[in-house]
Amino acid sequence: MKIGIQKTVEILEQVHQLESTVGLKNEACRSKFLIHPDFTSKVFLFLHGFTAGPYQFEPLGKAFFNKGYNVLIPLQPGHGRSGNWSRQNPPPLPTDIQIYQQFLLEWLQIAKTLGEQVVIGGLSSGGTLAAWLGLEHPLEIDRTLLFAPFFGSRYSLFDRLIKILPIYFEWFNKDAPGNFGYKGFRLKALRIFLQLGEEVLEKAQSCVCAPVLMVCSEADTAVSRSKHQEFFRRVVKQQPKSWYYCFDDSLHIEHRMMTKMEDNDYEELVITLAKAFVESDLTWLQFEEMAKRIAQGQAYEQILRELNLESQVSQQLSAMMTQGFGCEDLKCINPYY
């Protein structure tokens, strides 16, 4: 084990010790670190969603660890704490976005000691943070995996309420399976992510981002798919090695899309899609052309030969293209649909 990695492992052990002293809500909220004894070609830094915990990225993290990569899934500031949280005693979630941004920059430096290339990924508000990092530090990030990032709510009325109401809010699905995080929060703790999302959308207009995988779902009633599409259209103009994929409504993949534990029966599709993007090197136009030819019934191997793409794709892309992921009319890859 390299000396640098050994020092980092000691830092990670200190993180776990600190989490034991502050008192966590449950073990599912503990930071997850999947570390090989050696420096790896890629290291993954995953960011869980708002009020949730690292458990959301365990399946995807294990999948990449088993491929030979190091994986970090840190518990975010103010999350996962034990306590009798309520309207009168809300959980200690930060209301200053700089706390999250500084946290992320510190973990970026830790990640760089474990792998040659850093891949950042996040769900919901974690996706908002990942998008921010990919835009702010594109030369330090190899790929950006955005799973239903929070750039705004599905219904604009909710955004207006988030901006003005000083209230405590409880999730409608607070007792849903796999919900190990907080059941409620002060709206101003979410407001900072709405503001960051607006900043990220604006910055994507003119700045080059690390290559982005945008993953959304028609069945997601929590976040704005139109803003996902707008972000992608802006990003791909500056960064052509970006992909867009929207799961068809027939799959019933909702906002918490990362695990079967959180009611996504198609967890493996999310994993296959992420692997295909990370391990392939296609531009959006190449990806789109391949999908169109697959839909027309052309054989996958023939497509690779005709487009001269054999060296730029992975086995995971073959699985993704041939499975079709429930999308037969290509609307899943249409950011204008």
Secondary structure, 3 states (H helix, E strand, C coil): CCHHHHHHHHHHHHHHHHHHHHCECCHHHCCEEECCCCCEEEEEEEECCCCCCHHHHHHHHHHHHHCCCEEEECCCCCCCECCCCCCCCCCCCCCCHHHHHHHHHHHHHHHHCCEEEEEEEEECHHHHHHHHHHHHCCCCCCEEEEECCCCCECCHHHHHHHHHCCCEEECCCCCCCCCCCCCEEEHHHHHHHHHHHHHHHHHCCCCCCCCEEEEEECCCCCECHHHHHHHHHHHHHHCCCCEEEEECHHHCCCCCCCCHHHCCCCHHHHHHHHHHHHHCCCCHHHHHHHHHHHHCCCCHHHHHHHHCCHHHCCHHHHHHHHHHHHCCCCHHHCCCC
